[in-house]
Amino acid sequence: MSTPRPEFLKFTGHKSFTQRLVLSTLTGRPIHISKIRANSPTNPGLAPHEISFLRLLEAVTNGSSMQISYTGTTMTYQPGLITGALPGFGAADGDILEYQLPATCTRGVTYFLLPLCLLAPFSKSHMNVRFSGPGVITSSTETGDLSVDSFRTAILPLYNLFGIPAARIELRVLQRSCTGPHGSGGAGIVELRFASQVRLPKTLHLNRAPGRIKRIRGVAYATGVSASNNARMIHSAREVLNPFVSDIHIAAQYDQAPLIPDAAEKSGSKKRMGIGFGLSLVAESSAVGVLYSADVVVPPKGGIVPEDVGKRCAYQLLETINQGGCVTGAAAGSVLTLMAMGSEDVGRLRLGRDVVGTEQVIELARDLRKFGASSWGLRDVDDDDTGDIIVSVKGTGVGNVGRKIA
């Protein structure tokens, strides 16, 4: 008796690319994506960072298969089992998986870390990956990616709310880098060690008032430029934030720009890459699990003084806090996905009206519905006049296939 041919879920366009691949891997439903930049006259099909993510997905899973058309505008993906960094399944250096990003990558390393951390709790073994190569950008980017500092201090602690101990999640920045010339390349080194594998995430109830901001923490980083830029960014940011909060601490981090081989020179010479500076701020609320973050980095072409970077980041943080809710737009996708994959109970999350109305959250709701999850329930908050919305999400009970016996 022949096995029935799997039914592919059909999507179009390149938006929410990693999100759909993650949902396909978690639910085991194969997908077919067409019209990927089909109308682009110069760069049709999959972009370099999307191909890099497909290779990463292939490295941390076992049995997954993908087919890409000749032009790159159509692809199919059949998911396999999430194995993590198992010896013999890609983990070469002990228990860690080495992954190289090409110099043509224009996205920050958090573009890969966010979906990877969504897969890691459902992995069969620990998810240990080291990102290296000329394409690793640890700073925030103009394309909207977070810096590794905001990811570590504002995204990873939220896993505690689902019974996934954040104390067993470690993110090491071995070499910092900003965006290289023309917005691509950075040559940083980042190591993720995710040892918090669970059978099923807990149901989340984060529908209380977000509370008041009690402290602000941050990191000012400079790579390959004068370390005095850090002090100038910190001073200008504190000028804006000091009237609101007294407990402010911003650390200064200076690194030399990484050296990479110069492809233009045949003599074996090297050049500095990833030069720049930026600022990451995180505000902690009096309510447990409520974090707000902001990221600003100097553009690759320069032309912005450190004082402007500091003030922009401070004002961006104030705008994020003003949006309300218990979760920012940057973390909403991760939290809502874990809620949908958790135990078969109704979880509740308080979000700001501006966050719920973003394209990313609406697209996530549609994708989850297509993958078989329940529709969300929305209602206004009655306790105050903030205009926030309570989102009710029923879990599908997908859980960790590799740990069903345990």
C-alpha positions as CSV (number, residue, x, y, z in Angstrom):
1,M,0.0,0.0,0.0
2,S,1.5,3.3,-1.1
3,T,1.7,6.2,1.3
4,P,-0.7,9.1,0.5
5,R,0.9,12.1,-1.0
6,P,1.1,14.9,1.5
7,E,-1.1,17.9,1.0
8,F,0.9,21.1,0.7
9,L,-0.3,24.3,2.2
10,K,0.1,27.0,-0.5
11,F,1.5,30.5,0.2
12,T,2.6,33.3,-2.1
13,G,5.2,36.0,-1.6
14,H,8.4,36.4,0.4
15,K,7.0,38.1,3.4
16,S,6.8,36.0,6.6
17,F,9.2,33.5,5.0
18,T,10.9,32.3,8.2
19,Q,7.7,32.4,10.1
20,R,6.0,30.0,7.7
21,L,9.0,27.6,7.6
22,V,9.0,27.5,11.5
23,L,5.3,26.8,11.7
24,S,5.7,24.1,9.0
25,T,8.5,22.5,11.0
26,L,6.6,22.6,14.3
27,T,3.3,21.3,13.0
28,G,4.8,18.8,10.4
29,R,2.7,20.3,7.5
30,P,4.6,20.6,4.2
31,I,4.3,24.0,2.4
32,H,4.5,25.3,-1.1
33,I,5.6,29.0,-1.6
34,S,5.3,30.6,-5.0
35,K,5.7,34.1,-6.6
36,I,8.8,34.9,-4.5
37,R,9.8,38.3,-5.8
38,A,8.5,37.2,-9.2
39,N,8.1,40.8,-10.4
40,S,11.6,41.9,-9.5
41,P,13.5,42.7,-12.7
42,T,16.9,42.5,-11.1
43,N,16.8,40.1,-8.1
44,P,13.9,37.6,-8.6
45,G,13.5,34.6,-6.3
46,L,15.0,33.8,-2.9
47,A,17.5,36.3,-1.4
48,P,20.9,35.2,0.1
49,H,19.7,35.5,3.7
50,E,16.6,33.3,2.9
51,I,18.8,30.6,1.3
52,S,21.1,30.8,4.3
53,F,18.1,30.2,6.6
54,L,17.0,27.2,4.5
55,R,20.5,25.7,4.9
56,L,20.4,26.3,8.7
57,L,17.0,24.7,8.9
58,E,18.3,21.7,7.1
59,A,21.3,21.5,9.5
60,V,19.2,21.4,12.7
61,T,16.6,19.0,11.4
62,N,16.7,15.4,10.2
63,G,14.6,14.2,7.2
64,S,13.5,17.6,5.9
65,S,13.6,18.1,2.2
66,M,13.2,21.2,0.0
67,Q,13.0,21.8,-3.7
68,I,13.6,25.2,-5.3
69,S,12.8,26.1,-8.9
70,Y,15.4,27.2,-11.4
71,T,14.5,30.9,-11.0
72,G,14.1,30.6,-7.2
73,T,10.6,32.0,-7.3
74,T,8.9,28.8,-6.2
75,M,9.8,26.3,-3.5
76,T,8.4,23.3,-1.6
77,Y,9.4,22.3,1.9
78,Q,8.7,19.0,3.7
79,P,9.7,19.3,7.4
80,G,11.6,16.6,9.4
81,L,12.4,16.0,13.0
82,I,14.1,18.8,15.0
83,T,17.3,17.2,16.2
84,G,19.3,20.2,17.3
85,A,23.1,19.8,17.6
86,L,23.2,16.0,17.7
87,P,26.7,14.4,17.1
88,G,26.6,13.0,13.6
89,F,23.8,15.3,12.4
90,G,25.9,18.3,11.7
91,A,27.6,19.0,15.1
92,A,31.3,18.9,14.2
93,D,33.1,20.7,17.0
94,G,32.0,18.6,20.1
95,D,28.4,19.5,20.8
96,I,28.1,22.7,18.7
97,L,27.0,23.2,15.1
98,E,29.2,25.5,13.1
99,Y,27.3,27.7,10.6
100,Q,28.8,30.1,8.2
101,L,27.0,33.1,6.8
102,P,28.1,34.5,3.4
103,A,29.3,38.0,2.8
104,T,26.1,38.8,0.7
105,C,23.9,38.5,3.8
106,T,22.1,41.8,4.5
107,R,20.2,40.8,7.6
108,G,21.3,40.8,11.2
109,V,22.1,37.6,13.0
110,T,18.8,37.9,15.0
111,Y,17.0,37.2,11.8
112,F,18.3,33.6,12.3
113,L,18.2,33.6,16.1
114,L,14.5,34.4,16.5
115,P,13.2,31.5,14.5
116,L,15.9,29.2,15.8
117,C,14.9,29.9,19.4
118,L,11.3,29.1,18.5
119,L,12.4,25.6,17.3
120,A,14.9,25.0,20.1
121,P,12.4,24.1,22.9
122,F,10.9,21.4,20.7
123,S,14.3,19.9,19.8
124,K,15.4,16.4,20.5
125,S,18.7,17.6,22.0
126,H,20.3,20.9,22.9
127,M,20.4,23.6,20.2
128,N,24.0,24.8,20.1
129,V,24.9,26.8,17.1
130,R,27.9,29.1,16.4
131,F,27.3,31.7,13.7
132,S,30.5,32.9,12.0
133,G,31.7,34.0,8.6
134,P,31.8,37.3,6.8
135,G,28.0,37.8,6.9
136,V,27.3,37.9,10.6
137,I,26.0,41.3,11.8
138,T,25.5,41.5,15.5
139,S,24.2,45.1,15.6
140,S,20.7,46.2,14.7
141,T,20.1,46.8,11.0
142,E,18.1,49.3,8.8
143,T,16.0,46.3,7.7
144,G,14.5,46.1,11.2
145,D,16.5,43.4,12.8
146,L,17.3,43.6,16.6
147,S,20.8,43.7,18.0
148,V,22.1,40.7,19.9
149,D,22.0,42.8,23.1
150,S,18.2,43.5,22.8
151,F,17.6,39.9,21.8
152,R,19.4,38.6,24.9
153,T,17.9,41.1,27.4
154,A,14.4,41.6,26.0
155,I,13.4,38.4,24.1
156,L,15.1,35.5,25.8
157,P,13.8,36.3,29.4
158,L,10.2,35.9,28.0
159,Y,10.8,32.1,27.6
160,N,10.6,31.9,31.4
161,L,6.9,32.7,31.2
162,F,6.3,29.4,29.3
163,G,8.2,27.2,31.8
164,I,11.3,27.3,29.6
165,P,14.1,28.2,32.0
166,A,16.0,31.2,30.5
167,A,18.9,30.4,32.9
168,R,19.8,27.5,30.6
169,I,19.8,29.7,27.5
170,E,23.1,31.4,26.8
171,L,24.0,33.8,24.0
172,R,27.7,34.6,23.7
173,V,29.0,37.5,21.5
174,L,32.6,36.5,20.7
175,Q,33.1,39.2,18.1
176,R,30.9,42.2,17.5
177,S,30.3,43.8,14.1
178,C,28.1,46.4,12.5
179,T,26.7,46.4,9.0
180,G,29.4,46.5,6.3
181,P,29.6,48.7,3.2
182,H,26.5,48.6,1.0
183,G,24.5,47.1,3.9
184,S,25.9,43.6,3.7
185,G,28.5,41.6,5.7
186,G,29.9,42.1,9.2
187,A,32.2,39.2,10.1
188,G,31.0,38.8,13.7
189,I,30.9,35.6,15.8
190,V,27.8,34.7,17.9
191,E,27.2,31.5,19.8
192,L,23.8,30.3,21.0
193,R,23.5,27.5,23.6
194,F,19.8,26.6,24.1
195,A,19.6,23.8,26.7
196,S,15.9,24.3,27.7
197,Q,14.0,21.6,25.9
198,V,10.4,20.9,27.2
199,R,7.6,18.5,26.4
200,L,5.0,21.3,26.1
201,P,5.1,25.1,26.8
202,K,2.9,26.3,29.7
203,T,-0.2,28.3,29.1
204,L,0.5,32.1,29.4
205,H,-1.7,34.5,31.2
206,L,-0.1,38.0,30.8
207,N,-3.3,40.1,30.7
208,R,-2.6,42.3,33.8
209,A,-1.7,46.0,33.8
210,P,1.9,46.5,32.4
211,G,2.9,48.5,35.5
212,R,5.4,51.3,35.7
213,I,9.0,51.4,34.4
214,K,11.4,50.9,37.3
215,R,14.7,50.6,35.6
216,I,16.4,51.0,32.3
217,R,19.4,49.0,31.1
218,G,21.4,49.2,27.9
219,V,24.6,48.6,26.0
220,A,26.4,51.1,23.9
221,Y,28.8,49.4,21.4
222,A,31.5,50.7,19.1
223,T,33.4,48.5,16.6
224,G,36.5,49.8,14.9
225,V,35.9,53.4,15.9
226,S,36.9,55.6,18.8
227,A,35.6,54.3,22.2
228,S,34.6,57.9,23.1
229,N,31.5,57.4,20.9
230,N,30.1,55.2,23.6
231,A,30.3,57.9,26.2
232,R,28.7,60.4,23.8
233,M,25.7,58.1,23.1
234,I,25.2,57.3,26.7
235,H,25.3,61.0,27.8
236,S,22.8,62.1,25.1
237,A,20.4,59.2,26.0
238,R,20.5,59.9,29.7
239,E,19.7,63.6,29.0
240,V,16.3,62.4,27.6
241,L,15.6,59.5,30.1
242,N,16.9,60.9,33.4
243,P,13.7,63.0,34.1
244,F,11.6,59.8,33.9
245,V,13.7,57.1,35.7
246,S,16.5,57.5,38.1
247,D,17.8,53.9,37.9
248,I,19.6,53.9,34.5
249,H,22.7,51.9,33.8
250,I,24.1,51.7,30.2
251,A,27.3,49.6,29.7
252,A,29.9,50.6,27.2
253,Q,31.4,47.9,24.9
254,Y,34.3,48.5,22.6
255,D,35.7,45.9,20.1
256,Q,38.2,46.1,17.3
257,A,36.7,45.6,13.9
258,P,37.1,42.0,12.6
259,L,39.7,41.2,9.9
260,I,38.6,39.3,6.8
261,P,40.5,38.4,3.7
262,D,40.4,41.1,1.0
263,A,38.9,39.5,-2.2
264,A,40.1,42.4,-4.3
265,E,43.8,41.9,-3.4
266,K,45.5,38.7,-4.5
267,S,48.5,39.1,-2.1
268,G,46.6,37.6,0.8
269,S,46.0,41.0,2.6
270,K,43.1,41.5,5.0
271,K,40.7,44.4,5.6
272,R,38.6,45.6,8.5
273,M,34.9,44.9,8.3
274,G,31.8,45.8,10.3
275,I,32.8,49.3,11.5
276,G,30.2,51.4,13.3
277,F,28.5,52.1,16.6
278,G,25.0,51.8,18.1
279,L,22.9,51.7,21.2
280,S,20.5,49.2,22.7
281,L,18.1,50.1,25.5
282,V,15.7,47.9,27.5
283,A,13.2,49.2,30.0
284,E,12.0,46.8,32.8
285,S,8.5,47.3,34.3
286,S,7.3,46.6,37.9
287,A,5.1,43.8,36.4
288,V,6.9,40.5,35.9
289,G,7.8,39.7,32.3
290,V,7.1,43.1,30.9
291,L,10.1,44.4,28.9
292,Y,10.4,47.2,26.3
293,S,13.4,47.6,23.9
294,A,14.8,50.0,21.4
295,D,17.7,49.8,19.0
296,V,19.5,52.4,16.9
297,V,22.7,52.0,14.9
298,V,24.6,54.3,12.6
299,P,23.9,53.6,8.9
300,P,26.7,52.0,6.8
301,K,27.2,55.2,4.9
302,G,27.7,57.2,8.1
303,G,26.8,60.8,8.4
304,I,25.2,60.6,11.9
305,V,27.0,61.8,15.1
306,P,26.8,59.6,18.3
307,E,24.6,62.2,20.1
308,D,21.9,61.7,17.5
309,V,22.1,57.9,17.9
310,G,21.7,58.3,21.7
311,K,18.7,60.6,21.4
312,R,17.0,58.6,18.7
313,C,17.3,55.4,20.7
314,A,15.9,57.1,23.9
315,Y,12.9,58.6,22.0
316,Q,12.3,55.2,20.3
317,L,12.2,53.6,23.7
318,L,9.7,56.1,24.9
319,E,7.5,55.5,21.8
320,T,7.6,51.8,22.4
321,I,6.5,52.2,26.1
322,N,3.8,54.6,24.9
323,Q,2.3,51.8,22.6
324,G,1.3,50.0,25.8
325,G,0.7,46.3,26.3
326,C,2.8,43.7,28.0
327,V,4.8,42.7,24.9
328,T,6.5,44.9,22.2
329,G,6.0,44.4,18.5
330,A,9.5,42.8,18.2
331,A,8.6,40.0,20.7
332,A,4.9,39.6,19.9
333,G,5.5,37.0,17.1
334,S,7.6,34.7,19.3
335,V,5.2,34.9,22.3
336,L,2.1,34.4,20.2
337,T,3.7,31.4,18.4
338,L,4.6,29.7,21.6
339,M,1.1,30.3,23.0
340,A,-0.4,28.6,19.9
341,M,2.0,25.6,20.1
342,G,1.5,25.2,23.9
343,S,-1.0,23.0,25.9
344,E,-4.6,22.9,24.8
345,D,-5.8,25.7,27.0
346,V,-6.7,29.3,26.4
347,G,-3.9,31.8,27.1
348,R,-4.3,35.5,27.3
349,L,-1.9,38.3,26.3
350,R,-2.3,42.0,26.6
351,L,-1.1,43.9,23.6
352,G,-1.2,47.6,22.6
353,R,-3.6,48.5,19.9
354,D,-0.8,49.7,17.6
355,V,1.0,46.3,18.0
356,V,-2.1,44.2,17.2
357,G,-2.7,46.3,14.0
358,T,0.8,45.7,12.6
359,E,1.1,43.7,9.4
360,Q,3.3,41.1,11.1
361,V,0.8,40.2,13.9
362,I,-2.1,40.0,11.4
363,E,-0.1,37.9,9.0
364,L,0.8,35.6,11.9
365,A,-2.8,35.1,12.9
366,R,-3.7,34.2,9.3
367,D,-0.8,31.8,9.0
368,L,-1.6,30.1,12.3
369,R,-5.2,29.6,11.2
370,K,-4.0,28.0,8.0
371,F,-1.8,25.6,9.9
372,G,-4.7,24.4,11.9
373,A,-4.6,26.6,15.0
374,S,-7.7,28.2,16.5
375,S,-8.7,31.7,15.7
376,W,-7.8,34.4,18.2
377,G,-10.3,36.1,20.4
378,L,-10.0,39.9,20.8
379,R,-11.6,42.2,23.4
380,D,-10.9,45.6,24.8
381,V,-9.4,46.1,28.3
382,D,-12.1,47.2,30.7
383,D,-10.0,48.1,33.7
384,D,-8.5,51.4,32.3
385,D,-8.6,53.7,29.3
386,T,-5.3,52.7,27.7
387,G,-7.1,51.2,24.7
388,D,-5.1,47.9,25.0
389,I,-6.5,44.7,23.6
390,I,-6.6,41.2,25.3
391,V,-5.7,38.5,22.8
392,S,-7.0,35.0,23.7
393,V,-5.0,32.2,22.0
394,K,-6.0,28.5,22.3
395,G,-3.0,26.1,22.2
396,T,-2.8,23.3,19.8
397,G,-0.8,20.9,22.0
398,V,1.8,20.2,19.3
399,G,4.6,19.8,21.9
400,N,8.0,18.2,21.5
401,V,7.8,15.0,19.3
402,G,11.2,13.9,20.5
403,R,10.1,13.9,24.1
404,K,6.7,12.3,24.0
405,I,7.8,9.2,25.9
406,A,9.6,11.2,28.6
